């Protein structure tokens, strides 16, 4: 046999002999311990008690509390436009002036006609007095007396008609001065100075929207209708308008109306909230979120929502024990706000729950907390609860 074939065989034999010697020399029953598993890095939070606002949030559309299209009520030429586009106006402020001269002339004519009929009435009354004196001496017939009485009554009726004509002419003259019917903000000017306007025009002169206060119409699932109605029956329900980012509070107001029917196509109920809008943060037509405060649960036990896990037997949380190992703790959640959960049973104040890294855990796993979170109420919810 060649040398290069013998050498590898000798090496294999030597290794086998060494292994046999080690096995025989090892103490009986001795086992090699596996290396200890490394601690799993996780994020944790402490279960704490605090006052928790119970809220519902729906998407809504901002609407002006009142919207008026200001139109002319008489025909005529616009002499003056007294507002600027986008101006805040008060009720009674001058908006436009129509040429009043034709209407003033009509009023003067009605006044003159009444004065003429008043003079006629005075003469008719004097004639009636003469006929009464003559009738007592049989120098006038009863027919003449009756005719004169009828003439006096007829003239008095004419004067009443003259007064009605005066009132109508004065009203038409007042219509030439167009004033703001309510407090609000003007939009685009729809007619220019010098144009002829008519009482039949539908476009109008300007549109005024009342934005102080302002309303938001929003929807909630029909399942929440009863809870909102109970809150309304108990007193004022606070509403908070929140921007699209879900954090910025635009304004705070109150819920004023639950609609009288449910939309069957969407399964939602409509509600209206009213806001003072002092800072003009709400604008007609804008989309905002509306958060309504139904109640405040005092001294409730809370944990971050990310700590809640769902298993075959229901909800649970991983709780870090004093020996830095985790156990599975079944819990019951009263409600979940999205940011945190209110735990009714299963946890105690001070329990440390895992909020990140749960996918690597199993009961008894060793953990190493790397970041401790808080389950405090968010600033938006704090403002809603105030």
C-alpha positions in Angstrom: 0.0 0.0 0.0 1.3 3.5 -0.9 2.4 6.0 1.8 -0.1 8.7 0.8 -2.9 6.3 1.4 -1.6 5.0 4.7 -1.2 8.5 6.3 -4.8 9.6 6.2 -6.0 6.3 7.6 -3.6 6.7 10.5 -4.8 10.2 11.2 -8.5 9.1 11.3 -7.6 6.3 13.7 -5.8 8.6 16.0 -8.8 11.0 16.2 -11.1 8.2 16.9 -8.9 6.8 19.7 -8.7 10.2 21.4 -12.5 10.6 21.3 -13.0 7.1 22.8 -10.5 7.9 25.6 -12.3 11.3 26.4 -15.7 9.5 26.5 -14.5 6.8 28.9 -12.7 9.3 31.2 -15.8 11.6 31.5 -17.7 11.3 34.9 -20.8 9.1 34.7 -24.0 11.1 34.2 -22.3 14.4 33.3 -24.2 16.5 30.7 -23.0 19.5 28.8 -25.2 22.6 29.7 -26.5 24.6 26.7 -25.6 28.3 26.6 -28.1 30.6 28.4 -30.5 32.4 25.9 -29.9 36.1 25.5 -32.4 38.6 26.9 -34.8 40.0 24.3 -34.7 43.8 24.0 -38.2 45.2 24.4 -40.0 48.5 24.9 -42.1 48.7 28.1 -44.7 50.9 29.8 -46.1 51.2 33.3 -49.8 50.7 33.9 -51.0 53.9 35.6 -54.3 55.3 36.9 -55.6 58.6 35.5 -58.8 60.4 34.4 -59.7 59.3 30.9 -62.2 61.1 28.6 -64.6 58.8 26.8 -64.8 60.3 23.3 -66.1 59.6 19.9 -64.6 61.1 16.7 -66.3 61.7 13.3 -65.4 63.4 10.1 -67.4 66.5 9.3 -67.8 69.5 7.1 -67.8 73.1 8.3 -70.9 75.0 7.5 -71.8 78.7 8.0 -74.4 79.1 10.7 -76.4 81.3 8.3 -75.9 82.2 4.6 -77.8 85.0 2.9 -77.7 86.2 -0.7 -78.4 89.9 -0.6 -80.6 90.9 -3.5 -82.3 94.1 -4.6 -86.0 94.4 -3.7 -86.7 97.2 -6.2 -85.6 98.1 -9.7 -83.0 100.8 -10.2 -79.4 101.8 -10.8 -76.7 101.1 -8.3 -75.3 104.4 -7.2 -72.9 103.1 -4.5 -71.2 99.9 -3.4 -70.4 100.4 0.3 -68.5 97.2 1.2 -65.3 95.6 0.2 -65.0 91.9 -0.7 -64.2 89.8 2.4 -65.3 92.5 4.8 -66.8 91.6 8.2 -70.1 93.5 8.5 -72.6 94.0 11.2 -76.4 93.8 10.9 -77.7 97.1 9.5 -74.4 98.1 7.9 -74.9 99.8 4.4 -74.0 97.5 1.5 -75.3 99.3 -1.5 -77.4 102.3 -2.6 -79.9 102.3 -5.4 -80.9 105.6 -7.0 -83.7 106.8 -4.7 -85.1 109.7 -6.7 -88.0 107.9 -8.5 -89.1 106.4 -5.2 -88.8 109.7 -3.4 -91.0 111.3 -6.1 -93.6 108.6 -5.7 -93.6 109.2 -1.9 -94.0 112.9 -2.4 -96.9 112.3 -4.8 -98.7 110.0 -2.3 -98.3 112.6 0.5 -99.7 115.3 -1.8 -102.7 113.1 -2.7 -103.5 112.6 0.9 -103.3 116.3 1.7 -105.8 117.0 -1.2 -108.2 114.4 0.1 -107.9 115.7 3.7 -108.9 119.2 2.4 -111.9 117.6 0.5 -112.9 115.9 3.7 -112.9 119.1 5.7 -115.1 120.8 3.1 -117.5 117.8 3.0 -117.8 117.9 6.8 -118.7 121.6 6.7 -121.3 120.9 4.1 -122.7 118.1 6.2 -123.0 120.5 9.1 -125.0 123.0 7.0 -127.3 120.2 5.7 -127.9 119.1 9.3 -128.9 122.6 10.3 -131.2 123.1 7.3 -132.8 119.7 7.8 -133.8 120.8 11.4 -135.7 123.7 9.8 -137.1 121.6 7.0 -135.1 123.5 4.4 -133.1 120.3 3.3 -134.4 116.9 2.5 -133.3 113.7 4.3 -132.0 112.5 0.9 -129.6 115.4 0.7 -128.4 114.8 4.3 -127.8 111.1 3.6 -125.9 111.9 0.4 -123.6 114.3 2.3 -123.0 111.7 5.0 -122.0 109.2 2.4 -119.6 111.7 0.7 -117.9 112.3 4.1 -117.4 108.6 4.6 -116.2 108.1 1.1 -113.6 110.8 1.5 -112.4 109.3 4.8 -111.9 106.0 3.0 -109.9 107.8 0.3 -107.6 109.2 3.0 -107.0 105.7 4.5 -106.0 104.6 1.0 -103.7 107.6 0.6 -102.0 106.6 3.9 -101.5 103.0 2.6 -100.0 104.4 -0.6 -97.7 106.6 1.5 -96.6 103.6 3.6 -95.9 101.6 0.4 -94.0 104.4 -1.2 -91.9 104.9 1.9 -91.2 101.1 2.1 -90.1 101.1 -1.6 -87.8 104.1 -0.8 -86.3 102.3 2.1 -85.6 99.3 -0.1 -83.2 101.5 -2.2 -80.8 101.4 0.8 -79.5 97.8 1.0 -78.3 96.9 4.4 -76.7 93.7 5.9 -79.4 91.5 7.3 -77.0 89.8 9.8 -73.5 89.8 11.1 -71.1 87.9 8.8 -68.4 88.1 6.2 -69.0 89.3 2.6 -67.9 87.2 -0.4 -67.3 88.2 -4.0 -69.1 91.3 -5.2 -71.7 90.1 -7.8 -72.7 93.5 -9.2 -70.7 96.7 -9.9 -71.6 100.3 -9.4 -73.7 101.8 -12.2 -75.5 98.5 -13.2 -79.2 98.3 -13.3 -80.7 95.7 -10.8 -84.1 94.3 -10.7 -86.2 92.8 -7.9 -86.5 89.6 -10.0 -82.7 89.1 -10.2 -81.6 85.8 -8.5 -77.8 86.3 -8.6 -77.9 89.0 -6.0 -75.4 91.7 -5.0 -73.2 89.8 -2.5 -73.4 86.6 -0.3 -72.9 87.0 3.4 -71.9 84.0 5.6 -72.2 84.0 9.3 -69.0 82.4 10.7 -69.2 83.7 14.3 -70.4 81.2 15.6 -70.0 78.5 13.0 -71.3 74.9 12.8 -69.8 71.5 11.8 -72.0 68.7 10.5 -70.4 65.3 11.1 -71.3 61.6 11.1 -70.9 58.8 13.6 -71.8 55.1 13.3 -75.4 54.4 14.1 -74.4 52.2 17.0 -73.1 55.3 18.8 -76.4 57.2 18.5 -77.8 56.0 21.8 -74.6 56.9 23.8 -74.6 60.4 22.3 -78.3 60.9 23.0 -77.8 59.9 26.6 -75.0 62.3 26.9 -77.2 65.1 25.5 -79.9 64.3 27.9 -77.5 64.5 30.8 -76.3 68.0 29.9 -74.0 69.9 27.6 -71.8 67.7 25.4 -68.4 69.3 24.7 -67.2 69.1 21.1 -63.6 69.7 19.8 -62.7 70.4 16.2 -59.4 68.8 15.3 -57.3 69.3 12.1 -56.6 66.5 9.6 -53.3 65.7 11.5 -55.4 64.4 14.4 -53.5 66.6 16.9 -54.1 70.3 16.2 -57.1 71.6 18.1 -58.9 74.2 16.0 -61.7 75.2 18.3 -63.9 74.0 21.1 -67.7 74.2 21.2 -70.7 72.1 22.0 -72.9 69.5 20.4 -76.3 71.0 19.5 -78.2 68.5 17.4 -78.6 64.8 16.6 -80.4 64.3 13.3 -83.9 62.8 13.3 -83.0 59.9 11.0 -80.2 57.5 10.1 -78.7 57.3 6.6 -79.5 53.7 5.6 -77.0 53.7 2.8 -74.0 54.3 5.1 -75.4 53.2 8.5 -74.4 56.6 10.0 -76.2 59.3 12.0 -75.6 63.0 11.4 -74.8 65.5 14.2 -74.2 69.2 14.4 -71.7 71.0 16.6 -71.4 74.7 17.1 -68.2 76.6 17.7 -67.5 80.3 18.5 -64.7 80.4 15.9 -63.1 83.5 17.4 -59.8 82.9 15.7 -61.4 82.1 12.3 -59.7 78.6 12.3 -62.9 77.0 10.9 -63.9 77.9 7.4 -67.1 77.0 5.5 -66.6 73.9 3.3 -63.5 72.6 5.1 -63.2 69.0 6.4 -62.4 68.6 10.0 -62.6 65.9 12.7 -65.0 66.4 15.5 -64.4 64.8 18.9 -67.3 64.7 21.3 -66.8 64.1 25.0 -69.4 61.6 26.3 -68.1 61.3 29.9 -64.8 61.2 31.9 -63.8 57.9 33.6 -62.0 58.9 36.8 -59.0 57.0 38.1 -59.0 54.4 35.3 -56.1 52.0 34.8 -54.5 52.6 31.4 -51.8 51.1 29.2 -50.6 52.0 25.7 -52.8 50.3 23.1 -49.8 48.6 21.5 -49.4 46.5 24.6 -52.7 44.8 24.0 -52.3 41.4 22.2 -55.0 39.1 20.9 -54.7 35.4 21.3 -56.9 32.3 21.0 -58.4 32.9 24.5 -58.9 36.6 24.1 -56.9 39.7 24.9 -53.6 39.6 26.9 -50.5 41.5 27.7 -46.9 40.5 28.3 -46.1 41.6 31.9 -42.4 41.9 33.0 -41.9 40.2 36.3 -39.2 41.2 38.9 -36.8 38.5 37.6 -36.8 40.2 34.2 -38.9 37.5 32.6 -42.3 37.9 31.0 -45.6 36.2 31.7 -48.8 36.2 29.7 -51.6 38.1 31.6 -55.2 37.8 30.3 -56.9 41.2 30.5 -60.3 42.8 29.8 -60.3 46.2 28.0 -63.1 48.6 28.7 -62.5 50.7 25.6 -59.6 51.6 23.4 -59.0 55.2 22.2 -56.4 54.2 19.7 -53.5 55.7 21.7 -54.2 53.8 25.0 -56.5 51.2 26.4 -58.5 51.3 29.6 -58.0 47.9 31.4 -60.9 46.8 33.6 -59.3 43.6 34.9 -56.0 41.7 34.7 -53.5 44.3 35.6 -52.6 46.4 38.7 -51.1 49.9 38.9 -47.3 49.7 38.5 -47.3 46.6 36.3 -44.7 46.9 33.6 -46.1 45.7 30.2 -44.3 45.1 26.9 -45.2 47.6 24.2 -42.6 46.7 21.5 -40.9 43.4 20.5 -43.7 41.1 21.5 -43.2 38.9 18.3 -40.0 37.5 19.8 -41.5 36.6 23.2 -43.0 33.5 24.7 -44.0 32.9 28.3 -40.9 32.9 30.5 -38.7 34.7 28.0 -36.0 36.9 29.6 -36.2 40.5 28.5 -34.1 43.6 28.6 -36.2 46.9 28.6 -34.6 49.4 26.3 -37.2 52.2 26.3 -39.9 53.0 28.8 -43.1 54.6 27.5 -46.0 56.3 29.2 -49.7 55.7 29.0 -50.7 59.3 29.7 -53.6 60.9 28.0 -52.6 62.8 24.9 -52.7 66.6 24.9 -55.7 66.6 22.5 -57.7 64.4 24.8 -56.7 66.5 27.8 -58.1 69.6 26.1 -61.3 67.6 25.3 -61.7 66.6 28.9 -61.4 70.1 30.3 
